[in-house]
Structures are given as structure tokens and as C-alpha cells.
Amino acid sequence: MTMENPNFIDEIIEGLIGYRLGGFVYKKFVKEIEFKNNQRILEFGCGGGCLTKHVVKKLDNNSFVTSIDISDFWVNKAKKRLKKYEYINIITGNIYDLDIKEGSFDTVLIHYVLHDIHIADRENIIKTLKDKLKINGKIYIKEPTKESHGIPVSEIRQLMTSNDLEEVRFKNDNKKFFGVYKIYH
């Protein structure tokens, strides 16, 4: 799927598989997230809102999700799909340029996004996302790791540790990686 300007096939695949039939994939990721009261969540690369839909269902009335994506198309799709939920703000833009205060989130979610970012930009993306976390905030990440389509596990772990994020737990099955990283100030 192209990130900013999807073609017709990308739209069909995301709508049918991602949003309608792929719920089990997102539910599995959401089960790994530690939810708490008054939680502020930043979803990096929300696409059409497939993951967002499952996250907002787990929130209490005092929690909030900010979902961002660089694509106007996907953000508009997510806004339409998620308009009934009150505790969400969906924004189009680059994480570097958005007016998002540092230290304002308990949790950052990265689900199948980092591997699509140019390798030269990944370090700064993780640093910027880390800066958005509160003390003891966590990053939850799930990425494909196949050589043909993905990001090496060693690179994910290096990106996190080089940004002073401590690995809390991880799983790797040679096709996908899941990790939780915590910030200590």
C-alpha cells in the first residue's frame, strides 16, 4: 500500500482486508496494550483507522487518542469511519511539523508503519516519538520482518535502544516483531 496516495487496489485491500476482515490482527495487538484511566495515546501512521477502531473501544471516558498520518486520503477515510467516537483526534501531517507538545502522551502506537519509512528517517522518527512520551511512557511496536517486506529485528531494537528506550518485552516469529519499550528520564 502506498503511504500518501493509494491506488484503487490499495483502497480495496485496506477496506476489505484491513478494516472488515482483518480485525483479529488489530485485536491481537490491542490485547498487548496496557490501558489505564486518563490515558493519552499517540497513534503514528493511522492509515484508514483500522487499528484506531479497536483502540478507542478500550478507552475510558477520560482517555484520548491522537491519530496521525501523512495522507489526506487515509485521514479522511479514518475520520468518516470513526466519527461516532468522541475521544479521538485524527490529524494529517508529518510528525516533525505538527504542533504536538513534548511529554504529553502515555503511549505511542506504531503498527506496520516503520518499515515503510525511508531508512535514513527512522532514527529521527523514533527520537521524535520518544520526545512526545511522558516519563515512564511506552512505545508499542509491531512490524513485519521478512527480508522481502519488512525491517530487520536488529534494526528495530537498535533504533529503540539508541534513543534510550528500554526494552520491556518483545516477541519475534521470523515474520513479524512485537515490542514494548519504556522511556526513563
Secondary structure, 3 states (H helix, E strand, C coil): CCCCCCCHHHHHHHHHHHHHHCHHHHHHHHHCCCCCCCCEEEEECCCCCHHHHHHHCCCCCCCEEEEEECCHHHHHHHHHHCCCCCCEEEEECCCCCCCCCCCCEEEEEEECCHHHCCHHHHHHHHHHHHHCEEEEEEEEEEEEECCCCECCHHHHHHHHHCCCEEEEEEEECCCEEEEEEEECC
